[in-house]
Amino acid sequence: MCGIFFSIGFENLPSAVIDSVKHRGPDGRGWNEFTSPQGPVVMAHRRLAIVDLSDDGHQPMMSEDGRYWVTYNGEIYNYLEMREELKEAGYIFITQTDTEVLLKSYLHWGPDCLNKFNGMFSFVIWDDKHKKAFAARDRFGVKPLYYYRQGDKIAFASEIKQFKHFPNWKSYLNQELASFYKSQGYCDHSHETLYKNVFQILPGHLATLERGTFYVSQWYNISDRIDELKLTDNQACKNFMELFESSINLRLRSDVAVGACLSGGLDSSSIVSVIRKLKPDMEINTFSAVFPNDKVDESFYIDELVTSKKLISHKNHPSFEQFLKDLDQILYHQDLPFPGTSIFAQWMTFQSARKNSVTVLLDGQGADETLLGYPSMLNGISFDYAKKMQLKNLVSFFKWQSKFNNQDLKTTIVLGLQQRYFDAYRVLLSLTNRKTEQKLSSLKSITDVCFYYLSNNFQSLLRYEDRNSMAFSIESRLPFLDYRLVEFILSLHINQRFRDNTTKWVLRKSMNDINIDEILDRKDKIGFATPEQDWSNHIPNSSKNFSEFIFNRWVKNENFVKSNVKILKIC
């Protein structure tokens, strides 16, 4: 995991364009300059050493002939298999790094190499002979890649803060996206950002820059990869488990210590349970946020799993006072606002890993979005029951959902039959894409709803994960986002994801002999929560809720051009 930078056309750039993200890569620094018809070219890198800790992993890394250079952030988990394939094609390797595999994959396959990678990544490759740049971002957007343009000049970076060190930089608030964030609580779903002059390469997209022409295109579209599987339950569970174990096995590859986040919920506990199965003698450090004597506390489940699997448990106790103390630092690392305090619990979890010298953590992001972990995703099922007049199924579903959402049955039924959630989708889509009706028509199935979640608010969750982990020089790896596993899950029949009013059916069934009953039988969903309701009583009177309080603090910390911050008056 690293910090990257690339620019073309900009002059007199200070070292801070890469050193401002030293936290992303404290183990090494690289800076190279080139010339081009569009002006000076700068490639820079900050390294967090995970695979091959020697100086051979220094970046920017060049090809043997000096023509191609790469600055790269992420991990290609299947780099050993690709290395062997490239050796058979005649390539000779001089390092043990996945960076060299990435570069030689590009030399061999060109942009098609992206389809070979199983990993998380963002990178820029410079062809110094043809004065051409190629940039790409992983399938689901686990690793960030931003860009900033001034005419023909363009720069790429891992974090927005890197651009703030450009000469004559000015921050302009994106009013329209800020309004969307204020109403919906997320802002990472678009190629735009809350900075009007900063953009991002979207997940599964690539960019090319040649002779002043900048072109962005999509290289991966998950909807093209889904084909409904007709598997028996036993086949579905067997195939799921094989893919899940393979994903975790790949993400255990490391030359530094590996541990795991552990919330006490199904997703993180399943990862830890599989690690124990695969590595019976491994010392497994787990990191958790707990809130003794509070309703969101999951210590009981954490302790049960720790005892059962013989784990080393590290618990931290986030407090409101510490949240206020750390807020400005968290906002600095996030670059953008966030709507609540669960991010602070995650922040302290990664901080705990750093204090205990664990550099890589496996985490459970992505399971809810594919395995129907959010009750609101399932309103398509109730709508289908209603259309088919399957009243017994409909009432049973509403009873489950009312209990899950902690609301009375009558309210749940009224809201469900009025299709409140589909109306919400209509509003969200109208703000996300102005061609509302064209997009709305795509939400015809549960799988389409999963696509929607993966493309929208989930992108903010990935940003929180990346910045919180990188703030402490921690590499976070997400087994549920192995593209093979995601494509498989979304191709399963709905009954193999939600059955008998039970979410994540195939995961629960597959983990029967591995995870513990106390967790497998859980029907509640807490998420990575904090006692936010209690904490909200202490928010300054000038703010209505945490979302507004944090947004206003973020704006206060920025130096936005004043004529462009009218939104502050309505926050």
Rosetta blueprint (number, residue, H / E / L):
1 M L
2 C E
3 G E
4 I E
5 F E
6 F E
7 S E
8 I E
9 G L
10 F L
11 E L
12 N L
13 L L
14 P L
15 S L
16 A H
17 V H
18 I H
19 D H
20 S L
21 V L
22 K H
23 H H
24 R H
25 G L
26 P E
27 D L
28 G E
29 R E
30 G E
31 W E
32 N E
33 E E
34 F E
35 T L
36 S L
37 P L
38 Q L
39 G L
40 P L
41 V E
42 V E
43 M E
44 A E
45 H E
46 R E
47 R E
48 L L
49 A L
50 I L
51 V L
52 D L
53 L L
54 S L
55 D H
56 D H
57 G H
58 H L
59 Q L
60 P L
61 M E
62 M E
63 S L
64 E L
65 D L
66 G L
67 R L
68 Y E
69 W E
70 V E
71 T E
72 Y E
73 N E
74 G E
75 E E
76 I E
77 Y L
78 N L
79 Y H
80 L H
81 E H
82 M H
83 R H
84 E H
85 E H
86 L H
87 K H
88 E H
89 A L
90 G L
91 Y L
92 I L
93 F L
94 I L
95 T L
96 Q L
97 T L
98 D H
99 T H
100 E H
101 V H
102 L H
103 L H
104 K H
105 S H
106 Y H
107 L H
108 H H
109 W H
110 G H
111 P H
112 D H
113 C H
114 L H
115 N H
116 K H
117 F L
118 N L
119 G E
120 M E
121 F E
122 S E
123 F E
124 V E
125 I E
126 W E
127 D E
128 D L
129 K L
130 H L
131 K L
132 K E
133 A E
134 F E
135 A E
136 A E
137 R E
138 D L
139 R L
140 F L
141 G L
142 V L
143 K L
144 P L
145 L L
146 Y E
147 Y E
148 Y E
149 R E
150 Q E
151 G L
152 D L
153 K E
154 I E
155 A E
156 F E
157 A E
158 S L
159 E L
160 I H
161 K H
162 Q H
163 F H
164 K H
165 H H
166 F L
167 P L
168 N L
169 W L
170 K L
171 S E
172 Y L
173 L E
174 N L
175 Q H
176 E H
177 L H
178 A H
179 S H
180 F H
181 Y H
182 K H
183 S H
184 Q H
185 G L
186 Y L
187 C L
188 D L
189 H L
190 S L
191 H L
192 E E
193 T L
194 L L
195 Y E
196 K L
197 N L
198 V E
199 F E
200 Q E
201 I L
202 L L
203 P L
204 G L
205 H E
206 L E
207 A E
208 T E
209 L E
210 E E
211 R L
212 G L
213 T E
214 F E
215 Y E
216 V E
217 S E
218 Q E
219 W L
220 Y L
221 N L
222 I H
223 S H
224 D H
225 R H
226 I L
227 D L
228 E L
229 L L
230 K L
231 L L
232 T L
233 D H
234 N H
235 Q H
236 A H
237 C H
238 K H
239 N H
240 F H
241 M H
242 E H
243 L H
244 F H
245 E H
246 S H
247 S H
248 I H
249 N H
250 L H
251 R H
252 L L
253 R L
254 S L
255 D L
256 V L
257 A L
258 V E
259 G E
260 A E
261 C E
262 L L
263 S L
264 G L
265 G L
266 L H
267 D H
268 S H
269 S H
270 S H
271 I H
272 V H
273 S H
274 V H
275 I H
276 R H
277 K H
278 L H
279 K L
280 P L
281 D L
282 M L
283 E L
284 I L
285 N E
286 T E
287 F E
288 S E
289 A E
290 V L
291 F L
292 P L
293 N L
294 D L
295 K L
296 V L
297 D L
298 E L
299 S H
300 F H
301 Y H
302 I H
303 D H
304 E H
305 L H
306 V H
307 T H
308 S H
309 K H
310 K L
311 L L
312 I E
313 S E
314 H E
315 K E
316 N E
317 H L
318 P L
319 S L
320 F H
321 E H
322 Q H
323 F H
324 L H
325 K H
326 D H
327 L H
328 D H
329 Q H
330 I H
331 L H
332 Y H
333 H H
334 Q H
335 D L
336 L L
337 P L
338 F L
339 P L
340 G L
341 T L
342 S H
343 I H
344 F H
345 A H
346 Q H
347 W H
348 M H
349 T H
350 F H
351 Q H
352 S H
353 A H
354 R H
355 K H
356 N L
357 S L
358 V L
359 T L
360 V E
361 L E
362 L E
363 D L
364 G L
365 Q L
366 G L
367 A H
368 D H
369 E H
370 T H
371 L H
372 L L
373 G L
374 Y L
375 P H
376 S H
377 M H
378 L H
379 N H
380 G H
381 I H
382 S H
383 F H
384 D H
385 Y H
386 A H
387 K H
388 K L
389 M L
390 Q L
391 L H
392 K H
393 N H
394 L H
395 V H
396 S H
397 F H
398 F H
399 K H
400 W H
401 Q H
402 S H
403 K H
404 F H
405 N L
406 N L
407 Q L
408 D L
409 L H
410 K H
411 T H
412 T H
413 I H
414 V H
415 L H
416 G H
417 L H
418 Q L
419 Q L
420 R H
421 Y H
422 F H
423 D H
424 A H
425 Y H
426 R H
427 V H
428 L H
429 L H
430 S H
431 L H
432 T H
433 N L
434 R L
435 K L
436 T H
437 E H
438 Q H
439 K H
440 L H
441 S L
442 S L
443 L L
444 K L
445 S L
446 I H
447 T H
448 D H
449 V H
450 C H
451 F H
452 Y H
453 Y H
454 L H
455 S H
456 N L
457 N H
458 F H
459 Q H
460 S H
461 L H
462 L H
463 R H
464 Y H
465 E H
466 D H
467 R H
468 N H
469 S H
470 M H
471 A H
472 F L
473 S L
474 I L
475 E E
476 S E
477 R E
478 L L
479 P H
480 F H
481 L H
482 D L
483 Y H
484 R H
485 L H
486 V H
487 E H
488 F H
489 I H
490 L H
491 S H
492 L L
493 H L
494 I H
495 N H
496 Q H
497 R L
498 F E
499 R E
500 D L
501 N L
502 T E
503 T E
504 K L
505 W H
506 V H
507 L H
508 R H
509 K H
510 S H
511 M L
512 N L
513 D L
514 I L
515 N L
516 I L
517 D H
518 E H
519 I H
520 L H
521 D L
522 R L
523 K L
524 D L
525 K L
526 I L
527 G L
528 F L
529 A L
530 T L
531 P L
532 E H
533 Q H
534 D H
535 W H
536 S H
537 N H
538 H H
539 I L
540 P L
541 N L
542 S L
543 S L
544 K L
545 N L
546 F H
547 S H
548 E H
549 F H
550 I H
551 F H
552 N H
553 R H
554 W H
555 V H
556 K H
557 N H
558 E L
559 N L
560 F E
561 V L
562 K H
563 S H
564 N H
565 V L
566 K H
567 I H
568 L H
569 K H
570 I H
571 C L
